[in-house]
Amino acid sequence: MIKHSKSSVRNVAGNTTHEFTSESVTEGHPDKVCDYIADSILDAYLAKDQESHVACEVLCKANQVILAGEIKSTSQVDVERITREAIREIGYTDPTEPFNADGVQITNLLGQQCPQIDQGVSGKAEQGAGDQGLMFGFATDQTPELMPLPILLAHRLSAGLAKDRKSQRVPWLRPDGKTQVTVRYDADKPVEVSAVVVSTQHASDVPHKAVETYVREQLLPNTLGDWHHDRIRLFVNPTGEFTIGGPSADCGVTGRKIIVDTYGGYARHGGGAFSGKDASKVDRSAAYFARYVARQIVKRRLAARAEVQVSYAIGIAEPVSVFVETFGTGDRVEAERFAQTFDFRPASIISRLNLKDPIYKQTTNYGHFGKPFLAWESTLVDS
């Protein structure tokens, strides 16, 4: 019988301790396959026409890939070629599997963007928001990346699986996989990784013991850094076997990993997905900018933890509202006043973060935040 620890207990000093868990998935997960195809198509259009408006959705199952959505662009893109290249980059090339780069059947249902949507974005002197909605950005001083520790470590584990697979360091690894990290907190400070779950696809001739040994003796020490220790409760491929994976085994759809893409559940989410959308869609661009502003609040030490909410009305440039929560770690009013000095209008966000560049494939996997090479992760403190 597995003995589970209580989610919240009191220590001797009276401080509340608790555990928090976040998960990540590899690029071969069916939903991430779809996200990567969608962002690859977006990048291809932006590389030819920076004014392209793209809203691309993807569904994958067995040997089928369905592309749907709306695009407005002066350029033409061979979306079938881009789709196959994306699948090949992920690593689905085995012709004996239903889902492989050369063997999939692609149905293209991409059409023109609705004029009534476009008029709110392109038909005004000042670019309006591409849709109504609310977006959140978050930052915390738990880690140098200003990310919550559980999701940061879960991403490192997933990225480590991909690195070992693609480098052939562990040749029997296959593209699909999921990771999960539980961190114990004391007085809201991370003190220990208490549990890790790793489910990774593998070749059919590899025994469970070999997978478990690899994860315990190589993956964890190489990716968890100073957070690694021998007392971690480890669960590896809990069903015992994981040889059939990706869209060959399960259906994938764009936009189903929004918590993986952001803060692992540690902060709130407005509900809008990222991949396949150009920056006129504030679901994506405003979420990136809200993260940028939250980072500035923490970097300026206005708070140790900050969550920024911004909301929009379709076709209107100025946000409907901007709200900041500091969770008792700083002066909320001062932090909000600082946040409101930033220009949240879509055109300003796009210009400031260079969001018309074809940068989106590098955001798709292992989190849209916490990567230092992305503009919204800039360490500069400005206003």
Beta strands, then each sheet from edge to edge (+ up, - down):
strand 1: 8-10
strand 2: 16-25
strand 3: 53-61
strand 4: 64-72
strand 5: 105-112
strand 6: 133-140
strand 7: 173-186
strand 8: 189-202
strand 9: 233-236
strand 10: 252-253
strand 11: 305-312
strand 12: 321-325
sheet 1: 1+ 2- 7+ 8- 9-
sheet 2: 5+ 4+ 3- 10+
sheet 3: 6+ 11- 12+
end
